[in-house]
Amino acid sequence: MADEPVSDDSSAQPDGDASHVPEPQMVMPKWVPVLIGLILVLMAGLAVFTGMRYRRATLVNGIIKPRHIEPMSGGPPGEPAPGASLVFPGESGDNVPLANPPVSGTARAEISGGKTGVTASVRFWARRGMLLAVTPSDAMVFVNDLAIGEANQFATGDEIYDFPAAGSYFVRVSAPGYKERQYVITASPDAKLEIARIEAKLEKEVSLSPPMQ
């Protein structure tokens, strides 16, 4: 009996469908989520830092027009009113200087006095309040003849003296043994600066008493 011919058909298909063979899955390296988290944290920190710089620039330099000054309406119970004296705050912190009518003109100084002496008052315009950088730092500050506190109590961006209402205020800075400095600050919603910054080094008074014999 003759052997049956063996088929040499190379086109024969193996059992099953080769297209269903599962492909290898991509595994994300462990450092990728960590890197993404670090990037998000850096972006959040940059946003906070930028916001703080923007707020400080707005506060000190008056770059952005802020809120208008509104007439004083009083704060919450137990809280001092805007512009209240830190020396004589009153029972409810409502002891504030009264605003004078806004000064006229654009002169940067006001000269007053007579035979007894001439006094110069520097003028400022601000939308909100004032900061003081004064030597000596414990010099007393008066607003419309009301003692509001020492200069060092209004020396930083967190301790701005807020004017209670629109109008002009006569500011005196005085210390024993030093010559007094005077200023006129007009609080107005149309002022270019948000904060009036007063920088002064008080001069010591010269004694005119004759030397002791």
Secondary structure, 3 states (H helix, E strand, C coil): CCCCCCCCCCCCCCCCCHHHCCCCCCCCCCHHHHHHHHHHHHHHHHHHHHHHHHHHHHHHHCCCCCCCCCCCCCCCCCCCCCCCCCCCCCCCCCCCCCCECCCCCCCCEEEEEECCEEEEEEEEEECCEEEEEEECCCCEEEECCEEEEEHHHHCCCCCCEECCCCEEEEEEEECCCECCEEEEEEECCCCCCCEEEEEEECCECCCCCCCCC
